[in-house]
Amino acid sequence: MNSLVTICVTTYNRKKLLPITIKSILQQSYSNFELIIVDDFSTDGTKEFVKNNILPLDNRIKYIRHNQNKGLASARNTAIFNAQGKYFTFIDDDDTWKKEFISNFIDIAHCYNEKYVFCTSIISFNKSIKMLSASMRDFLILGYTPPVGSQFYLTKSLRTIGGYDTNITSGIDHDLWITLGKENYHLIWLNHAMVQVNPIASNQRITYNIDKRITGIQNSLSIWRNRVGNSFGKDFFQCLEKNYQYNTYKKFILLSLKDKKNNNLLYYFKCLPKKLFLLDLKRYLFNKNRLLKHPTFIPCNNLQNKTSSELMEIKNDTTSI
């Protein structure tokens, strides 16, 4: 239970935000870790800043710089294949963890083999539920997606599947879970919120180039169909495509509301898939007392027939949801 954990922080031109994330890592109650900062060819002086201000803080910190900008998937892979730890986790360069983030995972992960992966966020409003377990494929079919900065893996598992697909530019964490689902991995979902996502920086990541975003998602969907289509079926990817389109326009609507860009808001609403909008509105209005928190995606048509009671087991009780 004192295994080395590799923590990955990828960064690109974010030197002003980076220290906040590093501070939350160094304050972890679990101390046996290495921190690998992967600089994806920043041009804002990140290299000098890290060497002068970050590396002197702790000898557990390592710094790797790409010689060209390669993207997030490649940056994560750099950390995965340079990791010394038995376990691997990561956090964005502007988010923060609670002090018990790593220790919560270590307490659970040592009981399972490399066919299990782990994440943590509020998935049930019932506080007596400590964690849920099911196959990765079943979580994905229900519409659940990887929670930001809240994933934990055996390093061996990530290396076995070849790390991240560098051809994916949109939805790289979802891509990883789809690959794990194809390979029959199991997911343990801890029912805790352990990461604080920077809302300002998160909004800055979403540009108003919606066509670029949708093109990236369509490219990802095409790759997923070709690579794992037989494992999930045609209906799954049709459902996924509609959901990605819906969620993309929904995000842009919310961003337009915040920035008071009314013309953009009306345009995005016209493009919003209305059937999914009505389903989303219905589940928001009429399912507030449900046991499980709504997933990111809305299960469609025949996929809706698979209920959580068929898929998930409460680990601290023998009762099924």
C-alpha positions as CSV (number, residue, x, y, z in Angstrom):
1,M,0.0,0.0,0.0
2,N,3.0,2.3,-0.3
3,S,3.5,1.9,-4.1
4,L,5.0,4.6,-6.2
5,V,2.4,6.7,-8.1
6,T,3.3,8.7,-11.2
7,I,1.4,12.0,-11.5
8,C,1.3,13.6,-15.0
9,V,0.8,17.3,-15.6
10,T,0.8,18.3,-19.2
11,T,1.2,22.0,-19.9
12,Y,1.2,24.4,-22.9
13,N,1.6,28.2,-22.4
14,R,0.0,28.2,-18.9
15,K,3.0,29.1,-16.6
16,K,0.9,31.6,-14.6
17,L,-1.6,28.9,-13.6
18,L,0.8,26.0,-13.2
19,P,2.0,26.8,-9.6
20,I,-1.6,26.4,-8.2
21,T,-1.8,22.9,-9.5
22,I,1.7,22.0,-8.4
23,K,1.0,23.2,-4.9
24,S,-2.1,21.0,-4.6
25,I,0.0,18.0,-5.7
26,L,2.8,18.6,-3.2
27,Q,0.2,18.9,-0.4
28,Q,-1.1,15.4,-1.0
29,S,-1.4,13.3,2.2
30,Y,0.2,10.4,0.2
31,S,3.8,11.1,-0.3
32,N,5.3,8.3,-2.4
33,F,4.8,9.8,-5.8
34,E,6.8,11.2,-8.7
35,L,5.5,14.2,-10.7
36,I,6.2,14.4,-14.4
37,I,5.6,17.8,-16.0
38,V,5.3,17.4,-19.8
39,D,5.8,20.8,-21.6
40,D,4.3,20.5,-25.0
41,F,6.7,23.0,-26.6
42,S,5.4,26.1,-24.7
43,T,6.5,29.5,-26.1
44,D,5.7,31.7,-23.1
45,G,8.8,31.0,-21.0
46,T,7.4,27.9,-19.3
47,K,10.8,26.1,-19.6
48,E,12.7,28.8,-17.7
49,F,9.9,29.2,-15.2
50,V,9.7,25.5,-14.4
51,K,13.5,25.2,-14.0
52,N,13.8,28.2,-11.8
53,N,10.6,28.1,-9.8
54,I,9.1,24.6,-9.9
55,L,11.9,22.1,-9.9
56,P,13.7,23.5,-6.8
57,L,10.5,22.9,-4.8
58,D,10.8,19.1,-4.6
59,N,13.1,16.4,-5.8
60,R,10.1,14.3,-6.8
61,I,9.4,16.7,-9.7
62,K,10.6,15.8,-13.2
63,Y,10.4,18.0,-16.3
64,I,10.2,16.8,-19.9
65,R,9.9,19.2,-22.8
66,H,8.7,18.3,-26.4
67,N,10.8,19.7,-29.2
68,Q,7.6,20.5,-31.1
69,N,3.9,20.9,-30.2
70,K,2.4,17.4,-30.4
71,G,-1.0,17.6,-28.7
72,L,-2.4,16.4,-25.4
73,A,-2.5,12.6,-26.3
74,S,1.2,12.6,-27.2
75,A,2.0,14.6,-24.0
76,R,0.2,12.1,-21.8
77,N,1.9,9.2,-23.6
78,T,5.3,10.8,-22.9
79,A,4.5,10.6,-19.2
80,I,3.0,7.1,-19.4
81,F,6.1,5.6,-21.1
82,N,8.5,7.5,-18.8
83,A,6.6,6.6,-15.6
84,Q,8.4,4.7,-12.8
85,G,5.2,4.3,-10.7
86,K,3.0,1.3,-10.4
87,Y,0.0,3.6,-10.7
88,F,-0.6,6.5,-13.0
89,T,-2.9,9.6,-12.7
90,F,-3.0,13.1,-14.1
91,I,-4.4,16.5,-13.6
92,D,-4.8,19.5,-15.9
93,D,-2.4,22.4,-15.4
94,D,-5.0,24.7,-13.9
95,D,-7.0,22.4,-11.6
96,T,-6.5,21.3,-8.0
97,W,-6.9,18.1,-6.0
98,K,-8.1,17.7,-2.4
99,K,-5.3,16.4,-0.1
100,E,-6.7,12.8,0.1
101,F,-7.0,12.4,-3.7
102,I,-4.2,9.8,-4.1
103,S,-4.6,8.1,-0.8
104,N,-8.3,7.4,-1.5
105,F,-7.3,5.5,-4.7
106,I,-4.4,3.7,-3.1
107,D,-6.7,2.4,-0.3
108,I,-8.9,0.7,-3.0
109,A,-6.6,0.0,-6.0
110,H,-4.2,-2.4,-4.2
111,C,-7.1,-4.9,-3.9
112,Y,-7.5,-5.2,-7.7
113,N,-5.5,-6.4,-10.7
114,E,-4.6,-4.6,-13.9
115,K,-8.0,-5.3,-15.5
116,Y,-9.5,-2.7,-13.2
117,V,-9.4,1.1,-13.6
118,F,-10.6,3.8,-11.2
119,C,-12.2,7.2,-11.1
120,T,-13.9,9.5,-8.6
121,S,-16.7,12.0,-8.7
122,I,-20.3,12.3,-7.4
123,I,-22.2,9.6,-9.3
124,S,-24.9,9.0,-6.6
125,F,-26.6,11.4,-4.3
126,N,-26.9,8.7,-1.7
127,K,-24.0,9.4,0.6
128,S,-24.1,5.8,1.9
129,I,-22.9,4.6,-1.5
130,K,-19.1,4.6,-1.3
131,M,-18.4,3.2,-4.8
132,L,-20.0,1.5,-7.8
133,S,-18.6,-1.2,-10.0
134,A,-19.4,-2.4,-13.5
135,S,-17.7,-3.2,-16.8
136,M,-16.3,-0.2,-18.5
137,R,-18.5,-1.0,-21.5
138,D,-21.6,-0.9,-19.4
139,F,-20.7,2.5,-17.9
140,L,-20.2,3.9,-21.4
141,I,-23.5,2.5,-22.7
142,L,-25.3,4.2,-19.8
143,G,-23.7,7.5,-21.0
144,Y,-21.0,8.0,-18.3
145,T,-17.8,9.6,-19.4
146,P,-14.4,10.2,-17.7
147,P,-14.5,12.8,-14.9
148,V,-12.0,15.6,-15.4
149,G,-8.8,15.1,-13.4
150,S,-10.2,12.2,-11.5
151,Q,-8.9,9.1,-13.0
152,F,-6.5,6.5,-11.7
153,Y,-4.8,3.6,-13.5
154,L,-2.2,0.9,-13.2
155,T,0.6,2.1,-15.4
156,K,0.8,-1.4,-16.8
157,S,-2.8,-1.2,-18.1
158,L,-2.2,2.0,-20.0
159,R,1.0,0.6,-21.6
160,T,-0.7,-2.7,-22.5
161,I,-3.3,-0.8,-24.7
162,G,-0.6,1.4,-26.1
163,G,-1.5,4.6,-24.3
164,Y,-3.6,7.3,-25.9
165,D,-4.3,7.3,-29.7
166,T,-2.5,10.3,-31.0
167,N,-4.9,10.6,-33.9
168,I,-7.6,11.6,-31.5
169,T,-7.8,15.4,-30.9
170,S,-11.3,15.7,-29.4
171,G,-12.4,13.4,-26.5
172,I,-9.1,11.8,-25.7
173,D,-10.2,10.5,-22.3
174,H,-13.4,9.1,-23.8
175,D,-11.3,7.4,-26.4
176,L,-9.2,5.8,-23.7
177,W,-12.3,4.5,-22.0
178,I,-13.8,3.1,-25.2
179,T,-10.5,1.3,-25.9
180,L,-10.6,-0.1,-22.3
181,G,-14.2,-1.1,-22.8
182,K,-13.3,-3.0,-25.9
183,E,-10.6,-4.9,-24.0
184,N,-13.1,-5.9,-21.2
185,Y,-11.7,-3.7,-18.4
186,H,-13.8,-3.1,-15.3
187,L,-14.3,0.3,-13.7
188,I,-14.5,1.2,-10.0
189,W,-16.2,4.5,-9.5
190,L,-15.7,6.2,-6.1
191,N,-18.5,8.4,-5.0
192,H,-16.5,11.4,-4.0
193,A,-15.7,14.8,-5.5
194,M,-11.9,15.2,-5.2
195,V,-11.0,17.7,-7.9
196,Q,-11.6,21.4,-8.3
197,V,-11.8,22.4,-12.0
198,N,-10.9,25.9,-12.8
199,P,-14.1,27.3,-14.4
200,I,-12.5,30.3,-15.9
201,A,-9.8,28.4,-17.7
202,S,-12.3,25.7,-18.7
203,N,-14.4,28.3,-20.5
204,Q,-11.3,29.7,-22.2
205,R,-10.6,26.2,-23.7
206,I,-13.9,26.4,-25.5
207,T,-13.5,28.7,-28.5
208,Y,-16.3,30.0,-30.6
209,N,-15.1,27.9,-33.6
210,I,-17.9,25.4,-33.2
211,D,-17.2,23.9,-36.7
212,K,-13.7,23.0,-35.7
213,R,-15.0,21.3,-32.5
214,I,-17.7,19.3,-34.4
215,T,-15.1,18.3,-37.1
216,G,-12.8,17.0,-34.3
217,I,-15.6,15.0,-32.8
218,Q,-16.6,13.5,-36.2
219,N,-13.0,12.5,-36.8
220,S,-13.0,10.8,-33.4
221,L,-16.2,9.0,-34.0
222,S,-15.0,7.7,-37.4
223,I,-11.8,6.3,-35.7
224,W,-13.9,4.7,-32.9
225,R,-16.3,3.0,-35.4
226,N,-13.4,1.5,-37.4
227,R,-11.4,0.5,-34.3
228,V,-14.0,-0.8,-31.9
229,G,-17.3,-0.8,-33.8
230,N,-17.9,-4.5,-33.4
231,S,-17.5,-4.3,-29.6
232,F,-20.2,-1.7,-29.1
233,G,-22.4,-1.9,-32.2
234,K,-23.8,0.6,-34.7
235,D,-26.6,1.9,-32.4
236,F,-24.0,3.0,-29.8
237,F,-22.1,5.2,-32.2
238,Q,-25.3,6.7,-33.7
239,C,-26.3,7.6,-30.2
240,L,-22.9,8.9,-29.3
241,E,-22.8,11.1,-32.4
242,K,-26.2,12.7,-31.6
243,N,-25.1,13.3,-28.0
244,Y,-21.8,14.9,-28.9
245,Q,-23.6,17.2,-31.3
246,Y,-26.1,18.1,-28.6
247,N,-23.5,18.6,-25.8
248,T,-21.3,20.7,-28.1
249,Y,-24.2,23.1,-28.9
250,K,-25.3,23.1,-25.3
251,K,-21.8,24.2,-24.1
252,F,-21.7,26.9,-26.7
253,I,-25.2,28.1,-25.7
254,L,-24.1,28.3,-22.0
255,L,-20.9,30.1,-23.0
256,S,-22.9,32.6,-25.1
257,L,-25.3,33.2,-22.2
258,K,-22.4,34.0,-20.0
259,D,-20.7,36.3,-22.5
260,K,-24.1,37.9,-23.5
261,K,-23.6,37.0,-27.1
262,N,-27.3,36.7,-28.0
263,N,-26.9,36.3,-31.7
264,N,-24.7,33.3,-31.2
265,L,-27.1,31.9,-28.6
266,L,-30.0,31.9,-31.0
267,Y,-28.0,30.3,-33.8
268,Y,-26.7,27.5,-31.6
269,F,-30.2,26.8,-30.2
270,K,-31.6,26.4,-33.7
271,C,-28.9,23.8,-34.4
272,L,-29.5,22.0,-31.1
273,P,-31.0,18.5,-31.7
274,K,-34.5,19.1,-30.4
275,K,-35.3,15.5,-29.5
276,L,-32.3,15.3,-27.1
277,F,-33.1,18.7,-25.8
278,L,-36.6,17.5,-24.8
279,L,-35.2,14.3,-23.2
280,D,-32.6,16.4,-21.3
281,L,-35.3,18.8,-20.1
282,K,-37.5,15.9,-19.1
283,R,-34.9,14.2,-17.0
284,Y,-33.9,17.5,-15.4
285,L,-37.5,18.3,-14.4
286,F,-38.8,14.9,-13.5
287,N,-35.9,12.8,-12.2
288,K,-34.4,15.0,-9.5
289,N,-34.8,12.3,-6.9
290,R,-33.1,9.6,-8.9
291,L,-30.4,7.6,-7.1
292,L,-27.7,8.0,-9.7
293,K,-26.6,11.3,-11.0
294,H,-27.5,11.9,-14.7
295,P,-24.7,10.7,-17.0
296,T,-23.0,13.1,-19.5
297,F,-24.8,11.5,-22.4
298,I,-28.4,10.5,-22.8
299,P,-29.0,6.8,-23.5
300,C,-30.9,6.6,-26.8
301,N,-33.8,4.3,-27.9
302,N,-33.0,0.6,-27.3
303,L,-29.9,1.5,-25.4
304,Q,-32.2,3.1,-22.8
305,N,-33.5,-0.4,-21.9
306,K,-30.3,-1.2,-20.1
307,T,-30.9,0.3,-16.6
308,S,-28.4,0.9,-13.8
309,S,-30.1,-1.9,-11.8
310,E,-28.9,-4.4,-14.3
311,L,-25.3,-3.0,-14.5
312,M,-24.1,-1.8,-11.1
313,E,-23.6,-3.2,-7.7
314,I,-23.1,-1.3,-4.5
315,K,-19.8,-2.4,-3.1
316,N,-20.4,-1.6,0.5
317,D,-23.8,-3.4,0.5
318,T,-25.3,-6.5,-1.1
319,T,-28.3,-4.6,-2.4
320,S,-28.3,-3.6,-6.1
321,I,-29.4,-0.2,-7.2
